């Protein structure tokens, strides 16, 4: 039985993954930003999986203080963590910026998982086979460090693409820094049948299960390769954006990220 944390798991592929893993008897920690939705999902997952080994954590990932608080709760609750699936993400939203003026997509999709995972590294190291699966995207765009510091506005799609490249760059950096932890970035598939894709584009190309299957394989099987990027549109490991291999740019990104979150 593995202890697995899946962020953004009150709907979409996160919820489907949680159900699949819970049915197999793993201990699952889900996360959501609405208390009512989190509680409803917990009840539903326990019933459908016939398992009580599911707990929930509440945090709005656009609020880094809430993320910090959630990390503390997880550290105080779980004996160890075998897998973190950083699945929570946002594209279309009513508010474009958070209280500190940083685009909400950069915060939710990158800075929040950065902060959460960094705070949970000691818990991960209690596992014999620790693993981090970071949800990237086929959309990856060079990062504006000004935007990351709240000094510049971006369009929704551009901010999303920048957040996903930042997540991929950090994944590679973390894999180097923490050789005992397998860290893999993955594009689970473009325009899967999820709330995010349907709200943003009003259409989808593939069933949500396509994303669930690859997240399951990378979380549980020996398919995961550290310091790598799996592109599920191609069905194989692939090259990420060139910036993900640029040490100077990665160093700059990590330095600014640490100033914001730590």
Helices and strands as residue ranges (DSSP letters): E 3-6, H 12-23, E 27-32, H 35-49, E 54-58, H 64-77, E 83-86, H 104-106, I 107-111, H 112-119, H 121-124, E 131-135, H 145-148, H 156-177, E 182-187, H 195-201, H 208-220, E 228-231, E 236-238, G 242-245, H 247-261
